[in-house]
Every structure is written in C-alpha cells, then in structure tokens.
Amino acid sequence: MFKLFAILACTLLYLVPGFNKNSNAAYAFQNNLSSGYIDRGDSIEFIFGDQKIIKIGLMDIDLDKRWSEIKKVNLAGDFNGWSPNNVSFVMKQKANKIYTLAVSKKIIGLKGEVHKFKFVVNEKYWIEPPRDALNKITGSDHNTNLYLKIL
C-alpha cells in the first residue's frame, strides 16, 4: 500500500500538468511527505522531535521518556561538512519540545541541488531517519540520511 501511494505521488509530481516543481502543489507535496524539514520559500526550516520514536544506531528510543537527556540538537549535512558541533547549526528548542532551525537556501546550495542531512543530539548521537520517511537515502557507505531538494 505504501509503495502504491509513493508511486501515485511521484506520478502526480512529474506527469500531471500544473503539478510541477514550480507550483505551490509541489511545495505541499514536499512538505507533507518529507521528514525533517519544511520549505519556507527563501529558507529551509529543519525540524527535530516531532516523532515519538527516534533511532540511534540499532536502538529505538522513546522520545517522550528521554526529553530531559537532550541538552542540544545540531544539524549536520553535506552543506556544513557534516559537523556535529557547528555553532551556526545549533537548533532552538520551542515551548512544545520541538527543535527548529531556519537556514537560508543560499547557505545550503543552489536551486535544483539535492543535499543530505542528519540531526545530532548532544553533539554525539546521530539520529537515523524515521522508518516511514520518504526522503531518506542510503549511500555506498551504508549510512542512511535524510535529503532535500532545493526548489
């Protein structure tokens, strides 16, 4: 069922007239089905903590029970040298425990480029993408990352 939905969504994105990468529908497609970020036009808002279970290595962690242990969340990706402690990519915690960070698309890369990223908790725990994330990719190094395409 999940694969059928993904195929249908891709068909809409690429084949249906008016549902292309320049339309608002494409932004809605990307925002609703992608994990870890929202395209805000001139910037990307990265979001961590909206899932109940996170995965570190092979271990599943119930986020509701472990919030008190999270002191810091950083964004690491190919656009910042995969640095888990870059002060420019420290996320801010909101009142609802969600961490966010808005980054200008100019910092991330050029229109049409695809970039990979992960969240890092306490500068050492690299969070695996959610199981149901459609925007995850596993490289030849066997690391699985989230990705985004700059529109």
DRENMIBA-113491 format. One record per residue: residue number from 1; residue in one letter; x, y, z of N, C-alpha, C, O in turn. Coordinates in steps of 0.1 Angstrom, whole numbers, plus 5000, padded with zeros to 4 digits. Example, Ala and Ser with C-alpha at 12.3 -4.5 7.8 and 13.67 -1.06 7.14 Angstrom:
BEGIN
+---------+-------+------+------+------+-------+-------+-------+------+------+------+------+------+------+
: tordren : kolvo : n.c1 : n.c2 : n.c3 : ca.c1 : ca.c2 : ca.c3 : c.c1 : c.c2 : c.c3 : o.c1 : o.c2 : o.c3 :
+---------+-------+------+------+------+-------+-------+-------+------+------+------+------+------+------+
:       1 :     A : 5132 : 4943 : 5078 :  5123 :  4955 :  5078 : 5132 : 4967 : 5078 : 5142 : 4967 : 5085 :
:       2 :     S : 5128 : 4978 : 5071 :  5137 :  4989 :  5071 : 5129 : 5000 : 5079 : 5134 : 5011 : 5080 :
+---------+-------+------+------+------+-------+-------+-------+------+------+------+------+------+------+
This chain:
BEGIN
+---------+-------+------+------+------+-------+-------+-------+------+------+------+------+------+------+
: tordren : kolvo : n.c1 : n.c2 : n.c3 : ca.c1 : ca.c2 : ca.c3 : c.c1 : c.c2 : c.c3 : o.c1 : o.c2 : o.c3 :
+---------+-------+------+------+------+-------+-------+-------+------+------+------+------+------+------+
:       1 :     M : 5008 : 4988 : 5000 :  5000 :  5000 :  5000 : 5009 : 5012 : 5000 : 5006 : 5022 : 4993 :
:       2 :     F : 5019 : 5012 : 5008 :  5028 :  5024 :  5009 : 5035 : 5026 : 4996 : 5036 : 5038 : 4992 :
:       3 :     K : 5040 : 5016 : 4990 :  5047 :  5017 :  4977 : 5037 : 5023 : 4966 : 5041 : 5031 : 4958 :
:       4 :     L : 5025 : 5018 : 4966 :  5015 :  5023 :  4957 : 5012 : 5038 : 4959 : 5012 : 5046 : 4949 :
:       5 :     F : 5012 : 5043 : 4971 :  5010 :  5057 :  4974 : 5022 : 5065 : 4969 : 5020 : 5076 : 4963 :
:       6 :     A : 5034 : 5060 : 4972 :  5046 :  5067 :  4967 : 5046 : 5068 : 4952 : 5050 : 5078 : 4946 :
:       7 :     I : 5042 : 5057 : 4945 :  5042 :  5058 :  4930 : 5032 : 5068 : 4925 : 5034 : 5075 : 4916 :
:       8 :     L : 5020 : 5068 : 4931 :  5010 :  5077 :  4928 : 5014 : 5092 : 4930 : 5012 : 5100 : 4922 :
:       9 :     A : 5021 : 5094 : 4941 :  5025 :  5108 :  4944 : 5036 : 5112 : 4934 : 5035 : 5124 : 4930 :
:      10 :     C : 5045 : 5103 : 4931 :  5055 :  5107 :  4921 : 5049 : 5109 : 4907 : 5053 : 5118 : 4900 :
:      11 :     T : 5039 : 5101 : 4904 :  5032 :  5103 :  4891 : 5026 : 5117 : 4891 : 5027 : 5124 : 4881 :
:      12 :     L : 5019 : 5121 : 4901 :  5013 :  5134 :  4902 : 5024 : 5145 : 4901 : 5022 : 5155 : 4894 :
:      13 :     L : 5035 : 5143 : 4907 :  5045 :  5154 :  4908 : 5051 : 5156 : 4894 : 5054 : 5167 : 4890 :
:      14 :     Y : 5053 : 5145 : 4886 :  5060 :  5146 :  4874 : 5052 : 5146 : 4861 : 5056 : 5151 : 4851 :
:      15 :     L : 5040 : 5140 : 4862 :  5033 :  5138 :  4849 : 5020 : 5147 : 4848 : 5016 : 5150 : 4837 :
:      16 :     V : 5014 : 5151 : 4859 :  5002 :  5158 :  4858 : 5005 : 5173 : 4855 : 5012 : 5179 : 4863 :
:      17 :     P : 4999 : 5179 : 4844 :  5001 :  5193 :  4841 : 4997 : 5202 : 4853 : 4987 : 5200 : 4859 :
:      18 :     G : 5005 : 5212 : 4855 :  5003 :  5221 :  4866 : 5007 : 5216 : 4880 : 5007 : 5224 : 4890 :
:      19 :     F : 5012 : 5204 : 4881 :  5017 :  5199 :  4893 : 5032 : 5197 : 4892 : 5037 : 5185 : 4893 :
:      20 :     N : 5039 : 5207 : 4889 :  5053 :  5206 :  4887 : 5061 : 5213 : 4898 : 5055 : 5218 : 4908 :
:      21 :     K : 5074 : 5213 : 4897 :  5083 :  5218 :  4908 : 5081 : 5233 : 4910 : 5086 : 5239 : 4920 :
:      22 :     N : 5075 : 5240 : 4901 :  5073 :  5255 :  4902 : 5059 : 5258 : 4909 : 5057 : 5270 : 4912 :
:      23 :     S : 5051 : 5248 : 4911 :  5037 :  5251 :  4916 : 5037 : 5250 : 4931 : 5046 : 5244 : 4937 :
:      24 :     N : 5027 : 5256 : 4937 :  5025 :  5255 :  4952 : 5022 : 5241 : 4955 : 5025 : 5237 : 4967 :
:      25 :     A : 5016 : 5233 : 4946 :  5013 :  5219 :  4949 : 5025 : 5211 : 4952 : 5025 : 5202 : 4960 :
:      26 :     A : 5036 : 5214 : 4944 :  5049 :  5207 :  4947 : 5054 : 5210 : 4960 : 5060 : 5201 : 4967 :
:      27 :     Y : 5053 : 5223 : 4965 :  5057 :  5226 :  4979 : 5049 : 5218 : 4989 : 5054 : 5213 : 4999 :
:      28 :     A : 5036 : 5217 : 4987 :  5027 :  5210 :  4996 : 5031 : 5195 : 4996 : 5032 : 5188 : 5006 :
:      29 :     F : 5034 : 5189 : 4984 :  5038 :  5175 :  4983 : 5051 : 5173 : 4991 : 5052 : 5164 : 4999 :
:      30 :     Q : 5061 : 5182 : 4989 :  5073 :  5180 :  4996 : 5071 : 5182 : 5011 : 5077 : 5174 : 5019 :
:      31 :     N : 5064 : 5192 : 5015 :  5062 :  5195 :  5029 : 5055 : 5184 : 5037 : 5058 : 5180 : 5048 :
:      32 :     N : 5044 : 5178 : 5030 :  5036 :  5169 :  5037 : 5042 : 5155 : 5037 : 5039 : 5147 : 5046 :
:      33 :     L : 5050 : 5151 : 5028 :  5056 :  5138 :  5027 : 5070 : 5137 : 5031 : 5076 : 5126 : 5032 :
:      34 :     S : 5077 : 5148 : 5033 :  5091 :  5148 :  5036 : 5093 : 5148 : 5052 : 5084 : 5153 : 5059 :
:      35 :     S : 5104 : 5143 : 5056 :  5107 :  5143 :  5071 : 5118 : 5152 : 5074 : 5128 : 5152 : 5067 :
:      36 :     G : 5117 : 5159 : 5085 :  5129 :  5167 :  5090 : 5130 : 5181 : 5085 : 5138 : 5189 : 5090 :
:      37 :     Y : 5121 : 5186 : 5076 :  5122 :  5200 :  5072 : 5109 : 5204 : 5065 : 5101 : 5196 : 5061 :
:      38 :     I : 5108 : 5217 : 5064 :  5097 :  5224 :  5057 : 5104 : 5235 : 5048 : 5112 : 5243 : 5053 :
:      39 :     D : 5100 : 5235 : 5035 :  5105 :  5245 :  5026 : 5097 : 5258 : 5029 : 5084 : 5258 : 5027 :
:      40 :     R : 5103 : 5269 : 5033 :  5097 :  5281 :  5036 : 5099 : 5292 : 5025 : 5096 : 5304 : 5028 :
:      41 :     G : 5103 : 5288 : 5013 :  5105 :  5297 :  5002 : 5120 : 5301 : 5001 : 5127 : 5294 : 4993 :
:      42 :     D : 5124 : 5311 : 5008 :  5138 :  5315 :  5007 : 5147 : 5307 : 5017 : 5159 : 5308 : 5017 :
:      43 :     S : 5141 : 5300 : 5026 :  5148 :  5292 :  5036 : 5142 : 5278 : 5038 : 5131 : 5275 : 5033 :
:      44 :     I : 5150 : 5270 : 5045 :  5145 :  5257 :  5049 : 5144 : 5257 : 5064 : 5154 : 5260 : 5071 :
:      45 :     E : 5133 : 5253 : 5069 :  5131 :  5251 :  5084 : 5133 : 5237 : 5087 : 5125 : 5228 : 5083 :
:      46 :     F : 5144 : 5233 : 5094 :  5147 :  5220 :  5098 : 5139 : 5218 : 5112 : 5139 : 5227 : 5120 :
:      47 :     I : 5134 : 5206 : 5113 :  5125 :  5203 :  5125 : 5129 : 5189 : 5131 : 5130 : 5179 : 5124 :
:      48 :     F : 5132 : 5189 : 5144 :  5135 :  5176 :  5151 : 5126 : 5175 : 5163 : 5124 : 5185 : 5170 :
:      49 :     G : 5121 : 5163 : 5165 :  5114 :  5160 :  5177 : 5099 : 5158 : 5175 : 5092 : 5156 : 5185 :
:      50 :     D : 5095 : 5158 : 5163 :  5080 :  5156 :  5160 : 5077 : 5142 : 5159 : 5065 : 5138 : 5158 :
:      51 :     Q : 5086 : 5133 : 5160 :  5083 :  5118 :  5160 : 5084 : 5113 : 5175 : 5091 : 5118 : 5183 :
:      52 :     K : 5076 : 5102 : 5177 :  5076 :  5097 :  5191 : 5088 : 5088 : 5193 : 5094 : 5088 : 5204 :
:      53 :     I : 5092 : 5081 : 5184 :  5104 :  5071 :  5185 : 5115 : 5077 : 5176 : 5113 : 5080 : 5164 :
:      54 :     I : 5127 : 5077 : 5181 :  5139 :  5080 :  5173 : 5148 : 5068 : 5174 : 5148 : 5060 : 5183 :
:      55 :     K : 5157 : 5067 : 5164 :  5166 :  5056 :  5163 : 5180 : 5061 : 5163 : 5184 : 5070 : 5155 :
:      56 :     I : 5188 : 5056 : 5172 :  5202 :  5059 :  5173 : 5209 : 5045 : 5171 : 5208 : 5036 : 5179 :
:      57 :     G : 5216 : 5044 : 5159 :  5222 :  5031 :  5156 : 5211 : 5021 : 5154 : 5202 : 5023 : 5146 :
:      58 :     L : 5212 : 5010 : 5162 :  5202 :  5000 :  5161 : 5191 : 5001 : 5172 : 5182 : 4993 : 5173 :
:      59 :     M : 5193 : 5011 : 5181 :  5184 :  5012 :  5192 : 5173 : 5022 : 5190 : 5175 : 5033 : 5186 :
:      60 :     D : 5160 : 5018 : 5193 :  5149 :  5026 :  5193 : 5147 : 5033 : 5206 : 5148 : 5027 : 5217 :
:      61 :     I : 5145 : 5047 : 5206 :  5144 :  5054 :  5218 : 5130 : 5061 : 5219 : 5126 : 5068 : 5209 :
:      62 :     D : 5123 : 5059 : 5230 :  5110 :  5066 :  5231 : 5113 : 5081 : 5235 : 5117 : 5083 : 5247 :
:      63 :     L : 5111 : 5090 : 5226 :  5115 :  5104 :  5228 : 5107 : 5110 : 5240 : 5113 : 5118 : 5247 :
:      64 :     D : 5095 : 5106 : 5242 :  5087 :  5112 :  5253 : 5094 : 5109 : 5267 : 5093 : 5117 : 5276 :
:      65 :     K : 5100 : 5098 : 5268 :  5106 :  5094 :  5281 : 5121 : 5099 : 5282 : 5126 : 5098 : 5293 :
:      66 :     R : 5127 : 5104 : 5272 :  5141 :  5108 :  5272 : 5143 : 5123 : 5269 : 5155 : 5127 : 5268 :
:      67 :     W : 5133 : 5131 : 5269 :  5135 :  5146 :  5266 : 5145 : 5152 : 5275 : 5153 : 5161 : 5271 :
:      68 :     S : 5144 : 5149 : 5288 :  5153 :  5155 :  5298 : 5168 : 5153 : 5295 : 5176 : 5161 : 5300 :
:      69 :     E : 5171 : 5143 : 5288 :  5185 :  5140 :  5285 : 5190 : 5148 : 5273 : 5202 : 5148 : 5271 :
:      70 :     I : 5181 : 5154 : 5265 :  5186 :  5162 :  5253 : 5190 : 5176 : 5258 : 5181 : 5183 : 5262 :
:      71 :     K : 5202 : 5179 : 5256 :  5207 :  5192 :  5260 : 5209 : 5201 : 5248 : 5209 : 5213 : 5249 :
:      72 :     K : 5211 : 5195 : 5236 :  5214 :  5202 :  5224 : 5211 : 5194 : 5212 : 5214 : 5182 : 5212 :
:      73 :     V : 5206 : 5200 : 5201 :  5204 :  5193 :  5189 : 5211 : 5201 : 5178 : 5208 : 5213 : 5177 :
:      74 :     N : 5219 : 5195 : 5170 :  5226 :  5202 :  5159 : 5221 : 5196 : 5146 : 5217 : 5184 : 5145 :
:      75 :     L : 5223 : 5204 : 5135 :  5220 :  5199 :  5122 : 5234 : 5197 : 5115 : 5242 : 5206 : 5115 :
:      76 :     A : 5236 : 5185 : 5110 :  5248 :  5182 :  5102 : 5244 : 5177 : 5088 : 5235 : 5170 : 5087 :
:      77 :     G : 5251 : 5182 : 5078 :  5249 :  5178 :  5065 : 5260 : 5180 : 5055 : 5270 : 5186 : 5059 :
:      78 :     D : 5258 : 5177 : 5043 :  5269 :  5179 :  5033 : 5271 : 5194 : 5031 : 5281 : 5198 : 5025 :
:      79 :     F : 5262 : 5202 : 5035 :  5263 :  5217 :  5033 : 5271 : 5224 : 5044 : 5274 : 5235 : 5043 :
:      80 :     N : 5274 : 5216 : 5055 :  5283 :  5222 :  5066 : 5294 : 5212 : 5070 : 5299 : 5213 : 5081 :
:      81 :     G : 5298 : 5204 : 5060 :  5309 :  5195 :  5063 : 5306 : 5184 : 5073 : 5315 : 5178 : 5079 :
:      82 :     W : 5293 : 5181 : 5075 :  5289 :  5171 :  5084 : 5294 : 5173 : 5098 : 5296 : 5164 : 5106 :
:      83 :     S : 5295 : 5186 : 5102 :  5300 :  5189 :  5115 : 5289 : 5188 : 5126 : 5278 : 5195 : 5125 :
:      84 :     P : 5291 : 5179 : 5136 :  5280 :  5178 :  5146 : 5280 : 5188 : 5157 : 5272 : 5188 : 5166 :
:      85 :     N : 5290 : 5198 : 5156 :  5291 :  5208 :  5166 : 5293 : 5222 : 5161 : 5298 : 5231 : 5168 :
:      86 :     N : 5289 : 5225 : 5148 :  5290 :  5238 :  5142 : 5280 : 5247 : 5149 : 5268 : 5245 : 5149 :
:      87 :     V : 5285 : 5258 : 5155 :  5276 :  5267 :  5162 : 5266 : 5274 : 5154 : 5255 : 5278 : 5159 :
:      88 :     S : 5268 : 5275 : 5141 :  5258 :  5281 :  5132 : 5246 : 5272 : 5129 : 5236 : 5276 : 5123 :
:      89 :     F : 5247 : 5259 : 5133 :  5237 :  5249 :  5130 : 5231 : 5243 : 5143 : 5227 : 5232 : 5143 :
:      90 :     V : 5231 : 5250 : 5154 :  5225 :  5246 :  5166 : 5210 : 5249 : 5165 : 5207 : 5261 : 5162 :
:      91 :     M : 5202 : 5240 : 5168 :  5188 :  5242 :  5167 : 5182 : 5248 : 5180 : 5188 : 5246 : 5191 :
:      92 :     K : 5171 : 5255 : 5179 :  5165 :  5262 :  5190 : 5153 : 5253 : 5195 : 5145 : 5249 : 5187 :
:      93 :     Q : 5152 : 5251 : 5208 :  5140 :  5244 :  5213 : 5128 : 5253 : 5215 : 5130 : 5264 : 5221 :
:      94 :     K : 5117 : 5249 : 5210 :  5105 :  5257 :  5212 : 5097 : 5252 : 5224 : 5101 : 5242 : 5231 :
:      95 :     A : 5087 : 5259 : 5228 :  5079 :  5255 :  5240 : 5074 : 5241 : 5240 : 5072 : 5235 : 5250 :
:      96 :     N : 5070 : 5236 : 5228 :  5065 :  5223 :  5227 : 5075 : 5212 : 5226 : 5072 : 5200 : 5221 :
:      97 :     K : 5087 : 5214 : 5229 :  5099 :  5205 :  5229 : 5105 : 5202 : 5215 : 5115 : 5196 : 5214 :
:      98 :     I : 5098 : 5208 : 5205 :  5103 :  5206 :  5191 : 5115 : 5215 : 5189 : 5115 : 5227 : 5194 :
:      99 :     Y : 5126 : 5210 : 5183 :  5137 :  5219 :  5179 : 5136 : 5223 : 5165 : 5132 : 5215 : 5156 :
:     100 :     T : 5139 : 5235 : 5162 :  5139 :  5240 :  5148 : 5151 : 5249 : 5145 : 5157 : 5254 : 5154 :
:     101 :     L : 5154 : 5250 : 5132 :  5164 :  5259 :  5127 : 5161 : 5263 : 5113 : 5159 : 5254 : 5105 :
:     102 :     A : 5160 : 5276 : 5111 :  5158 :  5281 :  5097 : 5171 : 5284 : 5091 : 5179 : 5292 : 5097 :
:     103 :     V : 5174 : 5279 : 5079 :  5187 :  5281 :  5072 : 5183 : 5286 : 5058 : 5175 : 5281 : 5051 :
:     104 :     S : 5190 : 5297 : 5054 :  5188 :  5303 :  5041 : 5192 : 5292 : 5030 : 5202 : 5285 : 5032 :
:     105 :     K : 5184 : 5292 : 5020 :  5187 :  5282 :  5009 : 5201 : 5286 : 5003 : 5208 : 5277 : 4997 :
:     106 :     K : 5205 : 5299 : 5003 :  5218 :  5303 :  4998 : 5229 : 5296 : 5005 : 5240 : 5294 : 4999 :
:     107 :     I : 5228 : 5293 : 5018 :  5238 :  5287 :  5026 : 5238 : 5272 : 5023 : 5249 : 5266 : 5022 :
:     108 :     I : 5227 : 5266 : 5020 :  5226 :  5252 :  5017 : 5231 : 5248 : 5004 : 5239 : 5239 : 5002 :
:     109 :     G : 5227 : 5256 : 4993 :  5232 :  5252 :  4980 : 5224 : 5260 : 4969 : 5216 : 5269 : 4972 :
:     110 :     L : 5225 : 5255 : 4957 :  5218 :  5261 :  4946 : 5205 : 5254 : 4942 : 5203 : 5242 : 4946 :
:     111 :     K : 5196 : 5261 : 4936 :  5183 :  5256 :  4931 : 5186 : 5243 : 4923 : 5194 : 5243 : 4914 :
:     112 :     G : 5178 : 5233 : 4926 :  5179 :  5220 :  4919 : 5189 : 5210 : 4925 : 5188 : 5198 : 4922 :
:     113 :     E : 5197 : 5215 : 4935 :  5206 :  5206 :  4941 : 5199 : 5197 : 4952 : 5189 : 5201 : 4958 :
:     114 :     V : 5205 : 5185 : 4954 :  5200 :  5176 :  4965 : 5211 : 5176 : 4975 : 5222 : 5174 : 4973 :
:     115 :     H : 5206 : 5178 : 4988 :  5216 :  5177 :  4999 : 5211 : 5168 : 5010 : 5199 : 5166 : 5013 :
:     116 :     K : 5221 : 5161 : 5016 :  5218 :  5151 :  5027 : 5221 : 5158 : 5041 : 5229 : 5167 : 5042 :
:     117 :     F : 5213 : 5153 : 5051 :  5215 :  5158 :  5064 : 5210 : 5148 : 5075 : 5203 : 5139 : 5072 :
:     118 :     K : 5215 : 5151 : 5087 :  5210 :  5143 :  5099 : 5210 : 5152 : 5111 : 5216 : 5163 : 5110 :
:     119 :     F : 5202 : 5148 : 5121 :  5202 :  5155 :  5133 : 5212 : 5148 : 5143 : 5213 : 5136 : 5143 :
:     120 :     V : 5219 : 5156 : 5151 :  5228 :  5151 :  5161 : 5224 : 5156 : 5175 : 5224 : 5168 : 5177 :
:     121 :     V : 5222 : 5147 : 5184 :  5218 :  5150 :  5198 : 5230 : 5150 : 5206 : 5238 : 5141 : 5206 :
:     122 :     N : 5232 : 5161 : 5214 :  5243 :  5162 :  5224 : 5256 : 5161 : 5217 : 5266 : 5156 : 5224 :
:     123 :     E : 5257 : 5165 : 5205 :  5270 :  5165 :  5197 : 5276 : 5151 : 5195 : 5287 : 5150 : 5190 :
:     124 :     K : 5269 : 5140 : 5198 :  5275 :  5127 :  5195 : 5265 : 5116 : 5191 : 5269 : 5106 : 5186 :
:     125 :     Y : 5252 : 5118 : 5192 :  5242 :  5108 :  5189 : 5236 : 5112 : 5175 : 5228 : 5121 : 5175 :
:     126 :     W : 5240 : 5105 : 5165 :  5235 :  5107 :  5151 : 5221 : 5100 : 5150 : 5221 : 5088 : 5151 :
:     127 :     I : 5211 : 5107 : 5147 :  5197 :  5102 :  5147 : 5194 : 5097 : 5133 : 5196 : 5104 : 5123 :
:     128 :     E : 5190 : 5084 : 5132 :  5187 :  5078 :  5120 : 5173 : 5083 : 5114 : 5165 : 5087 : 5122 :
:     129 :     P : 5172 : 5084 : 5101 :  5159 :  5088 :  5096 : 5147 : 5080 : 5101 : 5149 : 5068 : 5103 :
:     130 :     P : 5135 : 5085 : 5102 :  5124 :  5077 :  5106 : 5121 : 5066 : 5095 : 5124 : 5068 : 5084 :
:     131 :     R : 5116 : 5055 : 5100 :  5113 :  5044 :  5091 : 5104 : 5048 : 5079 : 5106 : 5043 : 5068 :
:     132 :     D : 5094 : 5056 : 5082 :  5084 :  5060 :  5072 : 5088 : 5072 : 5064 : 5080 : 5077 : 5056 :
:     133 :     A : 5100 : 5078 : 5066 :  5104 :  5090 :  5058 : 5106 : 5086 : 5043 : 5113 : 5077 : 5040 :
:     134 :     L : 5099 : 5093 : 5035 :  5101 :  5091 :  5020 : 5114 : 5098 : 5015 : 5119 : 5094 : 5004 :
:     135 :     N : 5119 : 5107 : 5022 :  5131 :  5114 :  5018 : 5144 : 5109 : 5025 : 5151 : 5117 : 5031 :
:     136 :     K : 5146 : 5096 : 5025 :  5158 :  5091 :  5030 : 5165 : 5083 : 5020 : 5159 : 5077 : 5010 :
:     137 :     I : 5178 : 5083 : 5021 :  5187 :  5076 :  5011 : 5199 : 5069 : 5018 : 5204 : 5075 : 5027 :
:     138 :     T : 5202 : 5057 : 5014 :  5214 :  5050 :  5019 : 5225 : 5050 : 5008 : 5223 : 5046 : 4997 :
:     139 :     G : 5236 : 5055 : 5012 :  5247 :  5056 :  5003 : 5256 : 5044 : 5002 : 5253 : 5034 : 5009 :
:     140 :     S : 5266 : 5044 : 4994 :  5275 :  5033 :  4993 : 5283 : 5030 : 5006 : 5288 : 5019 : 5008 :
:     141 :     D : 5283 : 5040 : 5015 :  5290 :  5038 :  5028 : 5280 : 5032 : 5038 : 5284 : 5030 : 5050 :
:     142 :     H : 5268 : 5028 : 5034 :  5258 :  5022 :  5042 : 5252 : 5031 : 5052 : 5245 : 5027 : 5061 :
:     143 :     N : 5255 : 5044 : 5052 :  5249 :  5054 :  5060 : 5235 : 5059 : 5054 : 5235 : 5061 : 5042 :
:     144 :     T : 5225 : 5060 : 5062 :  5212 :  5064 :  5057 : 5210 : 5078 : 5063 : 5211 : 5081 : 5075 :
:     145 :     N : 5207 : 5087 : 5054 :  5205 :  5101 :  5057 : 5191 : 5106 : 5051 : 5185 : 5100 : 5042 :
:     146 :     L : 5187 : 5117 : 5057 :  5175 :  5124 :  5051 : 5181 : 5133 : 5039 : 5193 : 5136 : 5039 :
:     147 :     Y : 5173 : 5136 : 5030 :  5177 :  5145 :  5019 : 5166 : 5155 : 5016 : 5154 : 5153 : 5018 :
:     148 :     L : 5170 : 5166 : 5010 :  5161 :  5176 :  5005 : 5166 : 5181 : 4991 : 5178 : 5181 : 4988 :
:     149 :     K : 5157 : 5185 : 4983 :  5160 :  5191 :  4970 : 5156 : 5206 : 4971 : 5145 : 5209 : 4975 :
:     150 :     I : 5165 : 5215 : 4968 :  5163 :  5229 :  4968 : 5154 : 5233 : 4956 : 5159 : 5231 : 4945 :
:     151 :     L : 5142 : 5238 : 4959 :  5133 :  5242 :  4948 : 5135 : 5257 : 4946 : 5128 : 5263 : 4937 :
+---------+-------+------+------+------+-------+-------+-------+------+------+------+------+------+------+
